[in-house]
Amino acid sequence: MRNEFLNALRRHIEVNKPRTGFGGTLIAYQVGEDEIYDASLVSYRVYQTRTHSDVVRLACGTSFAHEPLPQKIILFPSLNAVISLQKKYGVIND
């Protein structure tokens, strides 16, 4: 179920990328210097919770926790999209 959830998030980002800024469901966020090695800090600043660091790593294109995040503007799915996909695929963040 987890892989299907991550694939659905990737598809959501790719499909909605052209609509960014026009009422789409993506959030544009600039990763700062203090956030390069802390995906949970980016998660906190984007979603107001540290539990979605896996979504942050996926949107940034990194696979592992020790990889640095790119210091550029990244498109993140909205919290509504993340939660609805979690419910659809039965994924629970611990």
N, C-alpha and C positions, 0 to 999 in steps of 0.2 A: 504494500500500500504506500509506503514512503516514497518509493521510486516513481510511482504514478503521480503522487502529489507534486514532487519536484519537477517532473516533466510537464505537468499542467501549469505550474508557475512559470516555467520557461516559455511555454506557448502563450500564456496570458501576457507576458512582457512583450514578446515579439509581435503579437497581433495588435496590441494597443499602443505600440511605440509611435506609429504615425499620428495618433490622436493626442499625444502629450501636449498639455497646455490648452486644449480645446474641450475641456470637460471630461477628459478621459479618466481612466482609473489608475494612472501611474503618478508617482510622486518623484519629482526630480530633486536630487540632493547632492551637494558637493561634499565629498569625503575630505575631511581636514587632516592636518599633520598629526594631531593627537589621536586620530581614529584608525590610522593605517594598520596597526596590529591588534585592534580590538573591535571585532564585528559586533559584539554585544553593546558597545557604546553607540555605534551607528544605529543599531536596532532601538536603543533607548531614545535617541534623538529623533528618529523617524516615527516610531510607533509608540513611544512612551512606555515601553517594556523591553527588557533585555532577553526575552524568550525567543525572539525571532532572528537570532544571529545566523541560523541556517539559511533563511530567506535572504539575508544580507549577503552572505557568501555566494549564494547562487546568482543573485543579481549582479554582483561584482565580477563573476566569472572565476572565482577561486574555489578550490576543492577542500582545502585543509585549513584548520584553525591557525596554523603557524605561518601561512602564506600572507604576505602583505596585501592589503586592499589597494587598488589603484586610486591615486589621488586625483580624481576627476569627477565630473557630474555623472551620477548613476541614476537610472530609472528603477524605482522600486514599486511593486504592486501596492495598492492601498490596503489598509488593514481590513476593510470589508472583504476584499477579494481574497486575502490570505485566509481569513477565518472561514469564509464560505467554501473555499477549496479544502481546508482542513476537515470540515464537516462532511463534505462530499466523499473524501477518500479515507475518512476515519483515522486521521493523524492527530495525535495528541502531543503537544510540546511539554516536556518535563521541566 
